[in-house]
Amino acid sequence: MGRKALDYEELNENVKKVQYAVRGELYLRASELQKEGKRIIFTNVGNPHALGQKPLTFPRQVVALCQAPFLLDDPNVGLIFPADAIARAKHYLSLAPGGLGAYSDSRGIPGVRQEVAEFIQRRDGYPSDPELIYLTDGASKGVMQMLNAIIRNERDGILVPVPQYPLYSAAISLFGGSLVPYYLEEEANWGLDLVSTRQSVAEARSKGITVRAMVIINPGNPTGQCLSEANIRELLNFCYQENLVLLADEVYQQNVYQDERPFISARKVMFDMGPPVSREVQLISFHTVSKGYWGECGQRGGYFEMTNIPPKTVDEIYKVASIALSPNVPGQIFMGLMVNPPKPGDISYLKYSAESKSILESLRRRAQIMTDGFNSCRNVVCNFTEGAMYSFPQIRLPQRAMDVAKSAGKAPDVYYCLKLLEATGISTVPGSGFGQKEGKPVLLFITIIIIFFTAEPITVCPLEQFVIWNNLQGVPSEDDDPARGGGHAGDHVELQEVQRLVHGAIPGPLEAVKREEDNRIYI
């Protein structure tokens, strides 16, 4: 009998081309160690609740009532749930007559799409049409749906920022397109150089690639920068001149930590610019309940909005959305609640406001703590995280560390992250998974660590564990090389000793991480 269709050799080649570093070799090894009983801190993916962020009370109350509507008939319901949560649950149940267990319109519940449209209008100052808003199972599903519509064959290219969130490289490979990188400049706080971006387009076209769309991630993932209004204007003009669809990944728009660099949507800037840009540029904007101070990743709520998309194309996108019948209904309710939260005067407003502000301020503090912690290492440089949820440090490796990695058959950053995982239980993502500008010195690589700390109290926080491990074991500086006059080349702290140190009660520099209520460091 010959090979079967699902034998590896017979699989769709596009499936085998897909690489997704966020759930790659490091994640698999971390999962193995977790099964063996080792405590693992998964900083490889933006998963706030898994790292201890508490859910906001009001949306959980509303969805709980929607999931169990019989509670609304209980005479004691008002003793447990606030009146505005009860009213909102009844509102959403009226929009979904079959309840949360029934399919909705394939585009999402009309009333929730109306709430999204009103949110967009409040945010941008320009009307939004709910018929051009589609609710999705998280933003990722919307991104994949739009890339699938844009990519026709391997000659179709998508401009993607590098470093980039691996969703884009993975989806482009899956749909058989070509990724065209444009490079962010670390020295300019991960800013965009449109001259080099034009060169990327010209180079792709010289290879016969038709560049059809451009991705922007604002705030940046994994780089954490926030685009200024001037940046976005340049990008929109570029898309107009090059006739590109702009895919605006704006899922971290609540995660902004510098008042002087607020989030501004691509849609607002486009309409502010006026014709011809506001009439000609095709724009798809994405948002989600997974990030921000909501962090409801598992609920899978998201949306995309289409601007300047022809009606016939919208009909085709509706047709494809209909194949999946319906986005999950609880996720749609979460999206409605995110874009239409309690307002001043509502019973739940003060609690909701206090919870959301507390989470955002905590993230702001931790962004600074992480930046300071990384920069305290002798071989690490890290830009301040202006937005999103990640730090993206650059780590300089001495040549001998590169040689050790090579002898182990690993890329240097992968080897480093594996050793960090083994010693500390911190699971990260090697920077090579996000791409890197060609021509960068080989002694440099980048890794990623999320800025959340878990809520479980332990003796030493993960950042302090990283600093201790990095300085004692991970990457001795070039100054330690005897050939350069140093005295520690070849010295290696044994793994067991490193583990004893990083897990022991060692006083550390990061006292700001301590919780005031019990003076223990929380991660």
Buried (B, 14 or more C-beta within 10 A) or exposed (E): EEEEEEEEEEEEEBEEEBEBBBBBBBBEBBBEBBEEEEEBBBBBBBBBBBBEBEBBBBBBBBBBBBBEEEBBEEEEBEEEBBEBBBBBBBBBBEBBEEEBEEEBBBBBBBBBBBBBBBBBEEBBEBEBEBBBBBBBBBBBBBBBBBBBBBBEEEBBBBBBBBBBBBBBBBBBBBBBBBBBBBBBEBEEBBBBEEEBBBEBBEEBBEEEBEBBBBBBBBBBBBBBBBBBEEBBBBBBBBBBEBEBBBBBBBBBBBBBBEEEBEBBBBBBBBBBBEEEBBEEBBBBBBBBBBBBBBBBBEBBBBBBBBBBBEEEEBEEBBEEBEEBEBBBBBBBBBBBBBBBBBEEEBBBBEBBBEBBEEBBEBBBBBBBBBBBBBBBBEBBBBBBBBBBBBBBBBBBBBEBBBEBBEEEEBBBBBBBBBBBBBBBBBBBBBBBBBBBEEEEEEBBBBBBBBBBBBEEEBBBBBBBBBBBBBBBBBBBBBBBBEEEEBEEBEEEBEEEEBBEBBBEEEEBEBEEBBEEEEEEBBB
